Structures are given as structure tokens and as C-alpha cells.
């Protein structure tokens, strides 16, 4: 189990029944990076990975 699994589990436990749009997620990620600029690279990689998740080229 990775350390981040706890945060993911909390997210699912607290908000697992909610439906959110990708627009909402993008806004939340941008707000997070504004507050925690040290995570900009990780958030950018995560967002790019999500955007390309269905690409058959990879």
C-alpha cells in the first residue's frame, strides 16, 4: 500500500457517491496548484495522463 492510498480511500469514502464534471475537477486541480505550487509538475502529469487515458497509441 502506498502512502497516497490513504488519501484516495478517504476521497472515495467521503465523496464516492458524488458525480463531478471534468470541468469541476480541472478547476479544483488549478486551485490546488495555486495553493501548493510545488505540486505543479505532478498535477500537470496527472492531468495529462487523465486526458490521454483512452489513447490507443500508448
Steps between C-alpha positions, in 0.01 A plus 500: 500500500634837402475797734267670248255211527371648824406825329338315212303284744385810689389660175296195406354468850401866530399578142458164330129548437543840332516563128731776383585647163847515353460877499449493879802272541714729284399801709581315822840391365579858393402628846720234661800604288437866588516408869780243470723600206759235589255241365458667160704238312319207663157650435594579141613140446186365664271723291683404181477132593125534560451688173680231302379194693300366206763567232577180320847618400641451849 
